């Protein structure tokens, strides 16, 4: 009898934001999560209980008969622990979830390997809709690429193959789109707090800005004093930031970049 893709036994190495969301979604879709590894007991235990899996904080006790191993660790920890992670489990298919690490990090270590990269921002406390998340896969064999795409297709309607070089570009673009943008929200929140104003007044502006780029090229959606280089407004803003020289310089550089590209 042919096994369904959901019969795949999966081990997670890591229990952070991405691993937590991905493990839960796979579990909800009927996949069997066999084990969770984390160096912290609480993180491993909480996620394991949620997905009805075993857990461990000792890499030497990670089971060796899973069909798929998903490594979701900080980049530096992953590279440092790689030989220890795979020891005695070289027959399984191993993938990492990092946008910035090339697939060939596995080369010479194991026979079957790849990448399973859901491009989204994840927090443990917030459930996301996987059906709309782009998932990029890569593998060192056509058969395993198809296998990873089949798994991804159970989760998302947006499944793509991407090389390591393409994925690096995606990750860089995502840092600008997500991480830097959120940092701007943080700076805005701090500024508003200084003047005893709530950050929530920014939410309609944030929402409309995000909606616009669904319909317009970001270049065409740009507004504000920098695009027309309104010196009076810009200089006034810079003066308001005189006690925050680093933020003042950030404002100046971004304004110049917007004007230069307009």
Phi, psi and omega in degrees: 000133181288131179282144174280158182299331182289347177287352182301127175273131188235136173246135176255126172259099186121147180220036179276202185299308182293312181302318181298312181293318181291316179298317179298316182294317177299317179298313180297332179273002174101003177285154181262109176272112187278322187201149175239129171250135168210151179287344177254132184299314185300313181298315180296315184294315182299312181292318180300319179296321181295322185254014177055053181237166169283165175219159178207154173246011183239114183300331181290345180256007174295133185297151187252009184240018177287154179278328183221131175245124180249115182260119180227081181237168170301145186307313183294319180295319180300309183296319181293321186268354188312308181300323180287324182299316189269352186305121178081003183230033188288350184272345180281171173268124183248131176227151169247166186247015186274139177281334189258353181260127181292158180295328186290002173299335179279339190302133181083354181258317182217168183273321185242124185202167180182199181223140176227099192242098173279119184269094180199159171271133185237142170227142181301326188278354187233124177280137179245158178270102183292338185298338183252003182273126174293129177243125182250129183238155177205145180208163179271008175215148180297322181296314180288330175298315178298318180299313179294322178294323178296318178296313181301323183292337175290330183268320192225153174271357184238089183242130184224152165269140179213137177286168179298323180293318177296320182293324175299319178294320176300316182294318178298314179297324180293325177298316177296315186290322187252297188295313180293321179299315180295326177297322176297322175299320180297315178297319179296318180297319179296319179296315180295321179298323178301326180257017175058045176240144182279145179296334183301339179293343179276344189299317176299323178293316178299314183296316181293322177299317179292320180296322184299322183283356169284339185242335183239151169299137181307326179300320181281339182277350184293133175226182174107175185295332185290325184294328177260000182047062177282097188298324181298313180292314182300313180296324177295317178296318179298323178294323178295338182258017186299332179274358179234074188301325180291317178290323176301316179293322177299314178302314182297314182295318180292319178300317179295320179295317179299314181294320181296324182269358183280000000 
